[in-house]
Amino acid sequence: MIRKYILCFVIAFISISNAFAQNREILYSVSLSDELRNIATNIQKVNRAKVPNADITQESNYFARIIPRKYVLTKNNEVQENAVLGTKPFVFFTTPEGIYGKSLLEIYLDIGYAAEDIIKWQRNQDMIVVVFRYPENIALSDIKNGDLPKFWDKKVYIPTWDNVFSVFHKLTENGTIEPNKRGAYAPERLFFASQAQKAFILNFPKTGKEKIKTIPYTNLKVMGGENWRYRKLLDNKLSIFEHFQGNGRTLNAMKNADNTQGLLEFIGPNMKIKDFPEFAIIHLGTLVIGDSYESSGNCVSKAKALNSN
């Protein structure tokens, strides 16, 4: 008799200390105030009740950024000297409340990762969350129309389309021309392949920006032309990815939910993690993706085995 096999595709959230059974570990912290200690405790509790997105408001000065552990901590769990929030001069982050009670997979989806990007880039990555407070000279701005203040690089912004266009313009003005440089790592300033590429961004018309606001990413890609060229540069240079909405909320594409009910998101200046006056680094674990041919009777067992590590 021919034995029947099925393909089991298993996604399991695990950590070294068994995230399903124990609280997450605080790996490093500096100057924990009572407020930050309370935030960290809530993130540690894997089985804590989730906070509905509609109930989350920006009532504190603390933000949360998800980062691969290897880019922040040494093997001895010390903060690396040059560890930063992200790879761009301005980076995205959310509120700590948005990750309470969520698995790593849920966090990825809620902060706006596409499923294909999770599978391609995030699997088997040991992850942490940095919960931090900026120095007193960097504050949250209520500007939404892109009319940035004089000291624009000392503000945290709600990432509306207008604000993003303005930040991109300012960063481009300060960017360097480095034709031989490759990759996406530009934590201090943007770089461009040529003066022509830089000029293209600085001179991109308002009419084109209005189209980018309203035409879906995939449609722009199919249409090509200068609007797509500019949109792709936003993606490459500032991490304005496909599911960016421009309304200050993330989009969980798997839920297909109301696009005004995602997590709050912000964009702010990149910094060395050691330079924050107060921060906590909490272990989130690893998203493990595996597939194996098993008989139908063993498929569930395989999933349970992965979840119990």
C-alpha positions, 0 to 999 in steps of 0.5 A: 500500500502506498503511504500518503504523505502531506507537507507540514508548514510550521511557524512556531515562536520559540525562545531559548527560555521557552517563551510559552512557559516563562516571561521574557528576559530583560537582557540589558537596561539603563536607568529604569524609571518606574514607568519604564520598569512597568512597560518592560514588565508588561512586555515580559508577560507573554500571556498578558492581555493584548491592548486593542489598537484603538485604545493605544494613545501616545501618552508617554515618551517611550517608544519601541523598536524591534531589532535583531539581537546580533546587531545590538548585544555582544555574546555577553549581553553588553550593548555594542559600542556602535549599535544603533536603532536602524540602518537609516538616519530616520527610523520607524518605531511604535508604542510599547503597548502595541506589542503587549501579549503578542507573539513575535509573529503577531508583532511582525504582522502588526508593525507592517511586515509583509508575509513574504518578507517575514519568510525571506528575512526574519526567520531564524532571527533572534530578536529583541525589542529596545524600549527607549526614551529620547534625550530632552532635546528631541520631542514629538511634533504634532506637525502633519502637513510636512512644514517642518521646523528649523531644527527638523532633525530634533523631532519625532514625527507622525509619518504622514505622506507630507511629513515623509516627503519633507524628511526625505527631501531634508535628508537628501539635501544633506546626503553625499555622492558615493558612486562606489558605495553599495548596500542600505546601511546609512545610519548617519546620512543618506548616500546617492549613486550620482548627483543626478539621482540626488537632483531627481529627488530634490526636484521631484514635482508635487504632482508626482507626490500626489499620485504616489499618495493615492496610487497603490504600490503595486500599480505604481510598479506596473506603471513604471516611470518617474513616479515609480522611480521616486517611490522605489527610492523612498523604499530603498533610502527611507524604508517606506515599504509597500504597506506604508499608509501615510496616516500614522498607522501600520497595516497588518495585511493578513488581517485586511483590517480597517486601515485606520486601526493599525498600530501607532507608528512614528519616525524619528532620528537614529541614535546610538542605543548607548546614548539614550538616557533610559532604555530596556532591551527585552528578548523576543525570541526567534521565529522558526519556519520549517517544513518536513514530509510527515505522515498525517498522523505525525503532522500535529506531533511535529508542530507540538514538538516545535512549540515545546522547545 
